[in-house]
Amino acid sequence: LNKVVPAFFTSNEIQWSSKDKVFVFFRHAEKEKGSDPQLSAEGIARAQKLEAIFAKHKPRKIFSTDRKRTLGTVQAIADRWNKEVEIYDSQLIEESASFLKSQRPGIYLISGHSNTTPSFANAVCDCNMFPAIDESDYSNIFVVVINGESVTKHNLQY
């Protein structure tokens, strides 16, 4: 039985089955200034939008770097589903990608940074589909669906 991914994906008709691994990569939401800033008011609103998007789709795991802005982006989703946010090292992209690909089927959310999210998504799909993210752009979501040897990729905006 296939499910359509959350409402904002519907124009792209992404579908998956219970046997698929669905990896959803996004850059952290808008942030304040500083070396390890919190989310700004606009970022908090974007994080709430993400939480609403995944209100009906329970992730198996949620991953984030250890920065306040990436953690803040996914914390509401983690709270909704009573999940712990697991920390990954954004400097170990290939190792992290191998770890993700070894996971059981399910939905995996990955909160990262403009300079690492595209390369992480590309490493998971063994492709070069996802472009660099401009420092001012917070709206990209990269989705990789793996079913055995079959891989589908989607570059979306929200």
C-alpha angles and dihedrals in degrees: 000000000000124000126204112235117247121308099270090059095054096098087062095044096220109182136181140176130225087262093061132095109223115196116191114191124188139162117246117270125261114306143202119247123274142073097292104010131182120237116282121234088267089049092051089053090050091049089052089052090054090048090053091048092056096039091107099033113069113210118223089217139000121211131192140161114253095259122116093236096053093043091047090053094060104027096095090052090049091049092049092054097033090241130149115234108237117216122229130186110244089203091063099061099150093047092046091048091052090049092051094048090053092059126107120260115287143090118303123189119204122191114196147140137285091252097048110027096077094048091047092051090045090051092052093050095038087232142104098231103116115080129213115279119234114237089243095051119093099158105084124111119182116199125193118185116192122191109171105298093345116099126183122187133198132186108201141172129220 
